[in-house]
Amino acid sequence: MKLKLKKGDEALVITGADKGKKAKVLSIDPDKLKVRLQGVRVQTHFDKKEGIQKKEGWIDYSNVRFVSSAAKPKSKPK
């Protein structure tokens, strides 16, 4: 299945606790149909060496909507 989102695109969360948030796509797992968005579903992770860290969790692909694509730099015509 081809996904409409790519890394760097902007997406809108349409369901769940973070409903209504617009965020940048950090990573995508096409096999499990999961997406990681910046600042959405932030989870606390404890590491012995680094201490307490905040990380974004995975959310289901069906719970987000495409908003805009990542800006691609235009090449100059020769």
PyMOL Python script that loads the backbone (N, CA, C, O; Angstrom):
from pymol import cmd

cmd.read_pdbstr("""\
ATOM      1  N   MET A   1       0.846  -1.183   0.000  1.00  0.00           N
ATOM      2  CA  MET A   1       0.000   0.000   0.000  1.00  0.00           C
ATOM      3  C   MET A   1       0.886   1.240   0.000  1.00  0.00           C
ATOM      4  O   MET A   1       1.799   1.353   0.818  1.00  0.00           O
ATOM      5  N   LYS A   2       0.621   2.161  -0.906  1.00  0.00           N
ATOM      6  CA  LYS A   2       1.389   3.394  -0.975  1.00  0.00           C
ATOM      7  C   LYS A   2       0.795   4.408   0.006  1.00  0.00           C
ATOM      8  O   LYS A   2      -0.413   4.645   0.021  1.00  0.00           O
ATOM      9  N   LEU A   3       1.664   4.997   0.819  1.00  0.00           N
ATOM     10  CA  LEU A   3       1.228   5.971   1.809  1.00  0.00           C
ATOM     11  C   LEU A   3       1.306   7.381   1.231  1.00  0.00           C
ATOM     12  O   LEU A   3       2.184   7.675   0.421  1.00  0.00           O
ATOM     13  N   LYS A   4       0.391   8.247   1.645  1.00  0.00           N
ATOM     14  CA  LYS A   4       0.352   9.613   1.140  1.00  0.00           C
ATOM     15  C   LYS A   4       1.307  10.530   1.882  1.00  0.00           C
ATOM     16  O   LYS A   4       1.657  11.595   1.375  1.00  0.00           O
ATOM     17  N   LEU A   5       1.736  10.137   3.077  1.00  0.00           N
ATOM     18  CA  LEU A   5       2.644  10.957   3.881  1.00  0.00           C
ATOM     19  C   LEU A   5       4.093  10.572   3.629  1.00  0.00           C
ATOM     20  O   LEU A   5       4.406   9.419   3.330  1.00  0.00           O
ATOM     21  N   LYS A   6       4.968  11.559   3.754  1.00  0.00           N
ATOM     22  CA  LYS A   6       6.408  11.335   3.671  1.00  0.00           C
ATOM     23  C   LYS A   6       7.067  12.050   4.833  1.00  0.00           C
ATOM     24  O   LYS A   6       6.453  12.909   5.466  1.00  0.00           O
ATOM     25  N   LYS A   7       8.297  11.706   5.114  1.00  0.00           N
ATOM     26  CA  LYS A   7       9.058  12.352   6.172  1.00  0.00           C
ATOM     27  C   LYS A   7       9.217  13.833   5.836  1.00  0.00           C
ATOM     28  O   LYS A   7       9.618  14.188   4.727  1.00  0.00           O
ATOM     29  N   GLY A   8       8.898  14.695   6.806  1.00  0.00           N
ATOM     30  CA  GLY A   8       9.007  16.137   6.602  1.00  0.00           C
ATOM     31  C   GLY A   8       7.695  16.813   6.248  1.00  0.00           C
ATOM     32  O   GLY A   8       7.594  18.036   6.341  1.00  0.00           O
ATOM     33  N   ASP A   9       6.675  16.041   5.839  1.00  0.00           N
ATOM     34  CA  ASP A   9       5.357  16.606   5.537  1.00  0.00           C
ATOM     35  C   ASP A   9       4.683  17.077   6.817  1.00  0.00           C
ATOM     36  O   ASP A   9       5.101  16.726   7.920  1.00  0.00           O
ATOM     37  N   GLU A  10       3.638  17.874   6.655  1.00  0.00           N
ATOM     38  CA  GLU A  10       2.850  18.321   7.800  1.00  0.00           C
ATOM     39  C   GLU A  10       1.533  17.558   7.812  1.00  0.00           C
ATOM     40  O   GLU A  10       0.886  17.396   6.777  1.00  0.00           O
ATOM     41  N   ALA A  11       1.140  17.088   9.006  1.00  0.00           N
ATOM     42  CA  ALA A  11      -0.081  16.293   9.149  1.00  0.00           C
ATOM     43  C   ALA A  11      -0.910  16.829  10.308  1.00  0.00           C
ATOM     44  O   ALA A  11      -0.393  17.485  11.213  1.00  0.00           O
ATOM     45  N   LEU A  12      -2.202  16.537  10.264  1.00  0.00           N
ATOM     46  CA  LEU A  12      -3.151  16.943  11.286  1.00  0.00           C
ATOM     47  C   LEU A  12      -3.678  15.693  11.971  1.00  0.00           C
ATOM     48  O   LEU A  12      -4.093  14.749  11.298  1.00  0.00           O
ATOM     49  N   VAL A  13      -3.668  15.672  13.307  1.00  0.00           N
ATOM     50  CA  VAL A  13      -4.208  14.545  14.071  1.00  0.00           C
ATOM     51  C   VAL A  13      -5.717  14.714  14.118  1.00  0.00           C
ATOM     52  O   VAL A  13      -6.215  15.755  14.547  1.00  0.00           O
ATOM     53  N   ILE A  14      -6.458  13.682  13.672  1.00  0.00           N
ATOM     54  CA  ILE A  14      -7.918  13.819  13.577  1.00  0.00           C
ATOM     55  C   ILE A  14      -8.655  13.076  14.685  1.00  0.00           C
ATOM     56  O   ILE A  14      -9.847  13.315  14.878  1.00  0.00           O
ATOM     57  N   THR A  15      -7.993  12.181  15.423  1.00  0.00           N
ATOM     58  CA  THR A  15      -8.627  11.493  16.543  1.00  0.00           C
ATOM     59  C   THR A  15      -7.621  11.285  17.660  1.00  0.00           C
ATOM     60  O   THR A  15      -6.412  11.346  17.437  1.00  0.00           O
ATOM     61  N   GLY A  16      -8.124  11.038  18.861  1.00  0.00           N
ATOM     62  CA  GLY A  16      -7.257  10.739  19.990  1.00  0.00           C
ATOM     63  C   GLY A  16      -7.051  11.931  20.912  1.00  0.00           C
ATOM     64  O   GLY A  16      -7.697  12.968  20.759  1.00  0.00           O
ATOM     65  N   ALA A  17      -6.145  11.772  21.870  1.00  0.00           N
ATOM     66  CA  ALA A  17      -5.895  12.795  22.881  1.00  0.00           C
ATOM     67  C   ALA A  17      -5.283  14.066  22.294  1.00  0.00           C
ATOM     68  O   ALA A  17      -5.490  15.154  22.830  1.00  0.00           O
ATOM     69  N   ASP A  18      -4.538  13.940  21.209  1.00  0.00           N
ATOM     70  CA  ASP A  18      -3.884  15.087  20.581  1.00  0.00           C
ATOM     71  C   ASP A  18      -4.661  15.602  19.365  1.00  0.00           C
ATOM     72  O   ASP A  18      -4.073  16.194  18.460  1.00  0.00           O
ATOM     73  N   LYS A  19      -5.954  15.382  19.342  1.00  0.00           N
ATOM     74  CA  LYS A  19      -6.803  15.783  18.223  1.00  0.00           C
ATOM     75  C   LYS A  19      -6.682  17.286  17.963  1.00  0.00           C
ATOM     76  O   LYS A  19      -6.748  18.094  18.889  1.00  0.00           O
ATOM     77  N   GLY A  20      -6.504  17.650  16.681  1.00  0.00           N
ATOM     78  CA  GLY A  20      -6.435  19.047  16.291  1.00  0.00           C
ATOM     79  C   GLY A  20      -5.024  19.594  16.165  1.00  0.00           C
ATOM     80  O   GLY A  20      -4.852  20.720  15.698  1.00  0.00           O
ATOM     81  N   LYS A  21      -4.013  18.840  16.562  1.00  0.00           N
ATOM     82  CA  LYS A  21      -2.636  19.316  16.480  1.00  0.00           C
ATOM     83  C   LYS A  21      -2.078  19.117  15.072  1.00  0.00           C
ATOM     84  O   LYS A  21      -2.280  18.072  14.454  1.00  0.00           O
ATOM     85  N   LYS A  22      -1.375  20.135  14.575  1.00  0.00           N
ATOM     86  CA  LYS A  22      -0.647  20.029  13.316  1.00  0.00           C
ATOM     87  C   LYS A  22       0.813  19.822  13.669  1.00  0.00           C
ATOM     88  O   LYS A  22       1.356  20.511  14.532  1.00  0.00           O
ATOM     89  N   ALA A  23       1.448  18.867  12.994  1.00  0.00           N
ATOM     90  CA  ALA A  23       2.830  18.560  13.321  1.00  0.00           C
ATOM     91  C   ALA A  23       3.575  18.023  12.110  1.00  0.00           C
ATOM     92  O   ALA A  23       2.974  17.576  11.133  1.00  0.00           O
ATOM     93  N   LYS A  24       4.893  18.080  12.198  1.00  0.00           N
ATOM     94  CA  LYS A  24       5.778  17.592  11.149  1.00  0.00           C
ATOM     95  C   LYS A  24       5.994  16.088  11.333  1.00  0.00           C
ATOM     96  O   LYS A  24       6.138  15.616  12.460  1.00  0.00           O
ATOM     97  N   VAL A  25       6.016  15.334  10.226  1.00  0.00           N
ATOM     98  CA  VAL A  25       6.229  13.893  10.263  1.00  0.00           C
ATOM     99  C   VAL A  25       7.718  13.627  10.489  1.00  0.00           C
ATOM    100  O   VAL A  25       8.563  14.065   9.708  1.00  0.00           O
ATOM    101  N   LEU A  26       8.031  12.895  11.580  1.00  0.00           N
ATOM    102  CA  LEU A  26       9.421  12.564  11.892  1.00  0.00           C
ATOM    103  C   LEU A  26       9.842  11.252  11.236  1.00  0.00           C
ATOM    104  O   LEU A  26      10.945  11.155  10.700  1.00  0.00           O
ATOM    105  N   SER A  27       8.971  10.243  11.276  1.00  0.00           N
ATOM    106  CA  SER A  27       9.278   8.955  10.659  1.00  0.00           C
ATOM    107  C   SER A  27       7.992   8.187  10.398  1.00  0.00           C
ATOM    108  O   SER A  27       6.944   8.463  10.983  1.00  0.00           O
ATOM    109  N   ILE A  28       8.107   7.212   9.497  1.00  0.00           N
ATOM    110  CA  ILE A  28       6.965   6.398   9.096  1.00  0.00           C
ATOM    111  C   ILE A  28       7.382   4.930   9.094  1.00  0.00           C
ATOM    112  O   ILE A  28       8.485   4.601   8.656  1.00  0.00           O
ATOM    113  N   ASP A  29       6.511   4.047   9.580  1.00  0.00           N
ATOM    114  CA  ASP A  29       6.708   2.604   9.509  1.00  0.00           C
ATOM    115  C   ASP A  29       5.644   2.043   8.569  1.00  0.00           C
ATOM    116  O   ASP A  29       4.520   1.788   9.003  1.00  0.00           O
ATOM    117  N   PRO A  30       5.975   1.843   7.279  1.00  0.00           N
ATOM    118  CA  PRO A  30       4.960   1.405   6.316  1.00  0.00           C
ATOM    119  C   PRO A  30       4.461  -0.016   6.541  1.00  0.00           C
ATOM    120  O   PRO A  30       3.355  -0.350   6.115  1.00  0.00           O
ATOM    121  N   ASP A  31       5.252  -0.862   7.201  1.00  0.00           N
ATOM    122  CA  ASP A  31       4.817  -2.239   7.453  1.00  0.00           C
ATOM    123  C   ASP A  31       3.711  -2.296   8.498  1.00  0.00           C
ATOM    124  O   ASP A  31       2.746  -3.045   8.346  1.00  0.00           O
ATOM    125  N   LYS A  32       3.851  -1.503   9.560  1.00  0.00           N
ATOM    126  CA  LYS A  32       2.863  -1.494  10.644  1.00  0.00           C
ATOM    127  C   LYS A  32       1.828  -0.379  10.486  1.00  0.00           C
ATOM    128  O   LYS A  32       0.894  -0.293  11.283  1.00  0.00           O
ATOM    129  N   LEU A  33       1.979   0.478   9.468  1.00  0.00           N
ATOM    130  CA  LEU A  33       1.111   1.635   9.219  1.00  0.00           C
ATOM    131  C   LEU A  33       1.057   2.560  10.441  1.00  0.00           C
ATOM    132  O   LEU A  33      -0.020   2.924  10.913  1.00  0.00           O
ATOM    133  N   LYS A  34       2.237   2.930  10.941  1.00  0.00           N
ATOM    134  CA  LYS A  34       2.367   3.832  12.080  1.00  0.00           C
ATOM    135  C   LYS A  34       3.168   5.064  11.665  1.00  0.00           C
ATOM    136  O   LYS A  34       4.026   4.995  10.785  1.00  0.00           O
ATOM    137  N   VAL A  35       2.874   6.192  12.314  1.00  0.00           N
ATOM    138  CA  VAL A  35       3.524   7.461  12.016  1.00  0.00           C
ATOM    139  C   VAL A  35       3.988   8.092  13.321  1.00  0.00           C
ATOM    140  O   VAL A  35       3.318   7.972  14.346  1.00  0.00           O
ATOM    141  N   ARG A  36       5.130   8.763  13.283  1.00  0.00           N
ATOM    142  CA  ARG A  36       5.638   9.497  14.450  1.00  0.00           C
ATOM    143  C   ARG A  36       5.661  10.980  14.084  1.00  0.00           C
ATOM    144  O   ARG A  36       6.317  11.382  13.123  1.00  0.00           O
ATOM    145  N   LEU A  37       4.927  11.798  14.872  1.00  0.00           N
ATOM    146  CA  LEU A  37       4.821  13.227  14.619  1.00  0.00           C
ATOM    147  C   LEU A  37       5.517  14.019  15.721  1.00  0.00           C
ATOM    148  O   LEU A  37       5.552  13.594  16.875  1.00  0.00           O
ATOM    149  N   GLN A  38       6.065  15.164  15.357  1.00  0.00           N
ATOM    150  CA  GLN A  38       6.794  16.003  16.307  1.00  0.00           C
ATOM    151  C   GLN A  38       5.839  16.620  17.321  1.00  0.00           C
ATOM    152  O   GLN A  38       4.910  17.337  16.949  1.00  0.00           O
ATOM    153  N   GLY A  39       6.070  16.337  18.621  1.00  0.00           N
ATOM    154  CA  GLY A  39       5.269  16.902  19.693  1.00  0.00           C
ATOM    155  C   GLY A  39       3.934  16.238  19.932  1.00  0.00           C
ATOM    156  O   GLY A  39       3.133  16.747  20.716  1.00  0.00           O
ATOM    157  N   VAL A  40       3.666  15.121  19.283  1.00  0.00           N
ATOM    158  CA  VAL A  40       2.405  14.407  19.432  1.00  0.00           C
ATOM    159  C   VAL A  40       2.675  13.069  20.115  1.00  0.00           C
ATOM    160  O   VAL A  40       3.623  12.364  19.768  1.00  0.00           O
ATOM    161  N   ARG A  41       1.832  12.727  21.089  1.00  0.00           N
ATOM    162  CA  ARG A  41       1.955  11.512  21.899  1.00  0.00           C
ATOM    163  C   ARG A  41       3.354  11.400  22.517  1.00  0.00           C
ATOM    164  O   ARG A  41       4.066  10.417  22.315  1.00  0.00           O
ATOM    165  N   VAL A  42       3.713  12.409  23.255  1.00  0.00           N
ATOM    166  CA  VAL A  42       5.016  12.457  23.913  1.00  0.00           C
ATOM    167  C   VAL A  42       5.002  11.514  25.111  1.00  0.00           C
ATOM    168  O   VAL A  42       4.120  11.588  25.967  1.00  0.00           O
ATOM    169  N   GLN A  43       5.996  10.626  25.157  1.00  0.00           N
ATOM    170  CA  GLN A  43       6.099   9.624  26.203  1.00  0.00           C
ATOM    171  C   GLN A  43       7.386   9.842  26.991  1.00  0.00           C
ATOM    172  O   GLN A  43       8.371  10.340  26.446  1.00  0.00           O
ATOM    173  N   THR A  44       7.383   9.473  28.265  1.00  0.00           N
ATOM    174  CA  THR A  44       8.557   9.580  29.104  1.00  0.00           C
ATOM    175  C   THR A  44       9.306   8.255  29.069  1.00  0.00           C
ATOM    176  O   THR A  44       8.722   7.192  29.278  1.00  0.00           O
ATOM    177  N   HIS A  45      10.615   8.335  28.799  1.00  0.00           N
ATOM    178  CA  HIS A  45      11.462   7.148  28.747  1.00  0.00           C
ATOM    179  C   HIS A  45      12.617   7.330  29.722  1.00  0.00           C
ATOM    180  O   HIS A  45      13.267   8.376  29.722  1.00  0.00           O
ATOM    181  N   PHE A  46      12.880   6.319  30.557  1.00  0.00           N
ATOM    182  CA  PHE A  46      13.976   6.396  31.518  1.00  0.00           C
ATOM    183  C   PHE A  46      15.146   5.559  31.035  1.00  0.00           C
ATOM    184  O   PHE A  46      14.992   4.382  30.710  1.00  0.00           O
ATOM    185  N   ASP A  47      16.328   6.183  30.992  1.00  0.00           N
ATOM    186  CA  ASP A  47      17.558   5.503  30.614  1.00  0.00           C
ATOM    187  C   ASP A  47      18.552   5.684  31.751  1.00  0.00           C
ATOM    188  O   ASP A  47      18.695   6.792  32.268  1.00  0.00           O
ATOM    189  N   LYS A  48      19.244   4.616  32.154  1.00  0.00           N
ATOM    190  CA  LYS A  48      20.176   4.705  33.285  1.00  0.00           C
ATOM    191  C   LYS A  48      21.297   5.704  33.023  1.00  0.00           C
ATOM    192  O   LYS A  48      21.703   6.426  33.933  1.00  0.00           O
ATOM    193  N   LYS A  49      21.796   5.755  31.807  1.00  0.00           N
ATOM    194  CA  LYS A  49      22.921   6.636  31.488  1.00  0.00           C
ATOM    195  C   LYS A  49      22.482   8.083  31.295  1.00  0.00           C
ATOM    196  O   LYS A  49      23.126   9.001  31.803  1.00  0.00           O
ATOM    197  N   GLU A  50      21.401   8.288  30.573  1.00  0.00           N
ATOM    198  CA  GLU A  50      20.986   9.641  30.192  1.00  0.00           C
ATOM    199  C   GLU A  50      19.855  10.202  31.043  1.00  0.00           C
ATOM    200  O   GLU A  50      19.537  11.386  30.931  1.00  0.00           O
ATOM    201  N   GLY A  51      19.244   9.384  31.888  1.00  0.00           N
ATOM    202  CA  GLY A  51      18.164   9.856  32.741  1.00  0.00           C
ATOM    203  C   GLY A  51      16.821   9.863  32.037  1.00  0.00           C
ATOM    204  O   GLY A  51      16.583   9.069  31.127  1.00  0.00           O
ATOM    205  N   ILE A  52      15.943  10.765  32.461  1.00  0.00           N
ATOM    206  CA  ILE A  52      14.586  10.841  31.911  1.00  0.00           C
ATOM    207  C   ILE A  52      14.607  11.591  30.583  1.00  0.00           C
ATOM    208  O   ILE A  52      15.184  12.673  30.472  1.00  0.00           O
ATOM    209  N   GLN A  53      13.962  10.991  29.572  1.00  0.00           N
ATOM    210  CA  GLN A  53      13.881  11.590  28.240  1.00  0.00           C
ATOM    211  C   GLN A  53      12.432  11.639  27.797  1.00  0.00           C
ATOM    212  O   GLN A  53      11.626  10.799  28.196  1.00  0.00           O
ATOM    213  N   LYS A  54      12.105  12.609  26.983  1.00  0.00           N
ATOM    214  CA  LYS A  54      10.782  12.705  26.371  1.00  0.00           C
ATOM    215  C   LYS A  54      10.919  12.308  24.902  1.00  0.00           C
ATOM    216  O   LYS A  54      11.755  12.851  24.180  1.00  0.00           O
ATOM    217  N   LYS A  55      10.086  11.348  24.463  1.00  0.00           N
ATOM    218  CA  LYS A  55      10.128  10.866  23.085  1.00  0.00           C
ATOM    219  C   LYS A  55       8.715  10.855  22.509  1.00  0.00           C
ATOM    220  O   LYS A  55       7.736  10.673  23.232  1.00  0.00           O
ATOM    221  N   GLU A  56       8.627  11.052  21.206  1.00  0.00           N
ATOM    222  CA  GLU A  56       7.340  10.945  20.520  1.00  0.00           C
ATOM    223  C   GLU A  56       7.023   9.476  20.301  1.00  0.00           C
ATOM    224  O   GLU A  56       7.901   8.692  19.939  1.00  0.00           O
ATOM    225  N   GLY A  57       5.775   9.105  20.518  1.00  0.00           N
ATOM    226  CA  GLY A  57       5.343   7.731  20.308  1.00  0.00           C
ATOM    227  C   GLY A  57       4.708   7.568  18.936  1.00  0.00           C
ATOM    228  O   GLY A  57       4.412   8.545  18.249  1.00  0.00           O
ATOM    229  N   TRP A  58       4.505   6.319  18.556  1.00  0.00           N
ATOM    230  CA  TRP A  58       3.880   5.995  17.277  1.00  0.00           C
ATOM    231  C   TRP A  58       2.364   6.143  17.389  1.00  0.00           C
ATOM    232  O   TRP A  58       1.779   5.779  18.409  1.00  0.00           O
ATOM    233  N   ILE A  59       1.731   6.673  16.351  1.00  0.00           N
ATOM    234  CA  ILE A  59       0.269   6.691  16.264  1.00  0.00           C
ATOM    235  C   ILE A  59      -0.137   6.047  14.947  1.00  0.00           C
ATOM    236  O   ILE A  59       0.660   5.973  14.012  1.00  0.00           O
ATOM    237  N   ASP A  60      -1.355   5.590  14.877  1.00  0.00           N
ATOM    238  CA  ASP A  60      -1.833   4.887  13.695  1.00  0.00           C
ATOM    239  C   ASP A  60      -1.973   5.845  12.518  1.00  0.00           C
ATOM    240  O   ASP A  60      -2.376   6.998  12.675  1.00  0.00           O
ATOM    241  N   TYR A  61      -1.631   5.338  11.336  1.00  0.00           N
ATOM    242  CA  TYR A  61      -1.684   6.130  10.105  1.00  0.00           C
ATOM    243  C   TYR A  61      -3.098   6.642   9.807  1.00  0.00           C
ATOM    244  O   TYR A  61      -3.261   7.717   9.228  1.00  0.00           O
ATOM    245  N   SER A  62      -4.110   5.878  10.199  1.00  0.00           N
ATOM    246  CA  SER A  62      -5.493   6.268   9.923  1.00  0.00           C
ATOM    247  C   SER A  62      -5.966   7.423  10.802  1.00  0.00           C
ATOM    248  O   SER A  62      -7.022   7.999  10.544  1.00  0.00           O
ATOM    249  N   ASN A  63      -5.199   7.771  11.838  1.00  0.00           N
ATOM    250  CA  ASN A  63      -5.581   8.848  12.749  1.00  0.00           C
ATOM    251  C   ASN A  63      -4.987  10.199  12.376  1.00  0.00           C
ATOM    252  O   ASN A  63      -5.134  11.164  13.126  1.00  0.00           O
ATOM    253  N   VAL A  64      -4.323  10.282  11.236  1.00  0.00           N
ATOM    254  CA  VAL A  64      -3.749  11.553  10.783  1.00  0.00           C
ATOM    255  C   VAL A  64      -4.231  11.867   9.374  1.00  0.00           C
ATOM    256  O   VAL A  64      -4.601  10.977   8.608  1.00  0.00           O
ATOM    257  N   ARG A  65      -4.218  13.150   9.057  1.00  0.00           N
ATOM    258  CA  ARG A  65      -4.627  13.621   7.732  1.00  0.00           C
ATOM    259  C   ARG A  65      -3.504  14.485   7.157  1.00  0.00           C
ATOM    260  O   ARG A  65      -2.915  15.299   7.869  1.00  0.00           O
ATOM    261  N   PHE A  66      -3.216  14.308   5.891  1.00  0.00           N
ATOM    262  CA  PHE A  66      -2.206  15.089   5.188  1.00  0.00           C
ATOM    263  C   PHE A  66      -2.631  16.558   5.125  1.00  0.00           C
ATOM    264  O   PHE A  66      -3.783  16.859   4.813  1.00  0.00           O
ATOM    265  N   VAL A  67      -1.695  17.478   5.424  1.00  0.00           N
ATOM    266  CA  VAL A  67      -1.985  18.909   5.370  1.00  0.00           C
ATOM    267  C   VAL A  67      -1.181  19.570   4.263  1.00  0.00           C
ATOM    268  O   VAL A  67      -1.752  20.184   3.362  1.00  0.00           O
ATOM    269  N   SER A  68       0.145  19.449   4.324  1.00  0.00           N
ATOM    270  CA  SER A  68       0.983  20.030   3.280  1.00  0.00           C
ATOM    271  C   SER A  68       2.280  19.247   3.154  1.00  0.00           C
ATOM    272  O   SER A  68       2.722  18.592   4.098  1.00  0.00           O
ATOM    273  N   SER A  69       2.876  19.326   1.981  1.00  0.00           N
ATOM    274  CA  SER A  69       4.104  18.579   1.740  1.00  0.00           C
ATOM    275  C   SER A  69       5.327  19.381   2.158  1.00  0.00           C
ATOM    276  O   SER A  69       5.265  20.600   2.318  1.00  0.00           O
ATOM    277  N   ALA A  70       6.427  18.683   2.330  1.00  0.00           N
ATOM    278  CA  ALA A  70       7.690  19.328   2.679  1.00  0.00           C
ATOM    279  C   ALA A  70       8.158  20.160   1.488  1.00  0.00           C
ATOM    280  O   ALA A  70       8.051  19.730   0.339  1.00  0.00           O
ATOM    281  N   ALA A  71       8.673  21.341   1.768  1.00  0.00           N
ATOM    282  CA  ALA A  71       9.157  22.209   0.703  1.00  0.00           C
ATOM    283  C   ALA A  71      10.417  21.631   0.098  1.00  0.00           C
ATOM    284  O   ALA A  71      11.373  21.333   0.813  1.00  0.00           O
ATOM    285  N   LYS A  72      10.423  21.471  -1.216  1.00  0.00           N
ATOM    286  CA  LYS A  72      11.595  20.970  -1.907  1.00  0.00           C
ATOM    287  C   LYS A  72      12.308  22.152  -2.557  1.00  0.00           C
ATOM    288  O   LYS A  72      11.658  22.997  -3.173  1.00  0.00           O
ATOM    289  N   PRO A  73      13.624  22.226  -2.432  1.00  0.00           N
ATOM    290  CA  PRO A  73      14.326  23.338  -3.063  1.00  0.00           C
ATOM    291  C   PRO A  73      14.261  23.203  -4.581  1.00  0.00           C
ATOM    292  O   PRO A  73      14.489  22.127  -5.133  1.00  0.00           O
ATOM    293  N   LYS A  74      13.950  24.299  -5.235  1.00  0.00           N
ATOM    294  CA  LYS A  74      13.856  24.289  -6.688  1.00  0.00           C
ATOM    295  C   LYS A  74      15.249  24.433  -7.278  1.00  0.00           C
ATOM    296  O   LYS A  74      16.061  25.232  -6.812  1.00  0.00           O
ATOM    297  N   SER A  75      15.506  23.642  -8.313  1.00  0.00           N
ATOM    298  CA  SER A  75      16.804  23.737  -8.984  1.00  0.00           C
ATOM    299  C   SER A  75      16.760  24.911  -9.965  1.00  0.00           C
ATOM    300  O   SER A  75      15.721  25.202 -10.558  1.00  0.00           O
ATOM    301  N   LYS A  76      17.885  25.568 -10.121  1.00  0.00           N
ATOM    302  CA  LYS A  76      17.977  26.712 -11.012  1.00  0.00           C
ATOM    303  C   LYS A  76      18.111  26.223 -12.450  1.00  0.00           C
ATOM    304  O   LYS A  76      18.895  25.313 -12.720  1.00  0.00           O
ATOM    305  N   PRO A  77      17.358  26.813 -13.375  1.00  0.00           N
ATOM    306  CA  PRO A  77      17.495  26.419 -14.789  1.00  0.00           C
ATOM    307  C   PRO A  77      18.840  26.890 -15.338  1.00  0.00           C
ATOM    308  O   PRO A  77      19.338  27.959 -14.986  1.00  0.00           O
ATOM    309  N   LYS A  78      19.407  26.065 -16.207  1.00  0.00           N
ATOM    310  CA  LYS A  78      20.716  26.395 -16.780  1.00  0.00           C
ATOM    311  C   LYS A  78      20.587  27.076 -18.105  1.00  0.00           C
ATOM    312  O   LYS A  78      21.594  27.422 -18.723  1.00  0.00           O
TER     313      LYS A  78
END
""", "prot")
cmd.dss("prot")
cmd.show_as("cartoon", "prot")
cmd.util.cbc("prot")
cmd.orient("prot")
